[in-house]
């Protein structure tokens, strides 16, 4: 029995997903984020408002719903830098 063409198309899409799509970008500690971007800048992303803060900012690591991540990942996900 031959599988339907739609099922084959779905399988091809699932197996063709880039590995980067499954890469974790949000971390519980700045040290864990540093392993993802050893030469980049680690920021705190406040998830409710999608704003990130650099180290030294008052909100860095202090908002209730957030995560540490690489600045380039935050920008790629549509976050914006906090106003200074």
N, C-alpha and C positions, 0 to 999 in steps of 0.2 A: 504494500500500500504506500502510495506517495503522499507526503505531507502537503497541505495546501500552500500555495505560493505566499499567502499572507503570513503564515506561520514562519516560513523560511525568511521572509523579509524582517520580521520582528527579531528572530534569532541573529541575523546579520547585524542589525542595529545594536543589539545588546553586546555582542562580542566586539564590535568596532569602536565602542566608547573609549576615548583616550584615557590613559592611566591617570593623567592629571585631574580628571573629574572625580576621582576617588581619593585624592590626596587630602589629608586633614590640614586645615589652615587655621583653625581656632584652637587655642591651648589654654590650660589652666594656670600655667606659670610662665614667666618671661624666659626662663631657662629652656623650657620645651620649645617655645617659639624660636629662640635663638638657634636651635639645632636645624630648623627649617631654613632660616636665612642667616647664616653665620656672619655675613658681611653687610647685611641689610639693617634696617631700623625696626626694632620691635615697638609696637604701639598697643594701646588698650582700645579695643573697639567697644563702644557702648551700643549694644544691639537694639534697644528700642528706637533710638533716633539715628542709627547708622552713622555715627560720628566717631572719629578716632583721635586719641590723645597721645602725644609723645611722652617719653619718660621725663619726669620733672614737672609735668602739668599737675595741677591739683586733683583732677579727676582720674589720673593714671592709676588704674587698678582699683578705683574707689567706687565706681557706680555699681549698683546691685546686679544688673544683668549685662555682663560683658565678657570679653575674652581677650587674651593676648594673641597677637598675630603679627606677621610681617607687614610693613607699610605697603609694599607693592601688592600683596594679596588683598589688603583692605581696599585699595584704590581699584583694583581689578573687579572687586565685588560691588563697586558703586558707592563705597563709603566716602565721606569727605572729612577733611581735617577740621578740627575745632578752630573756631575764631580765637585769636589770642587777645 
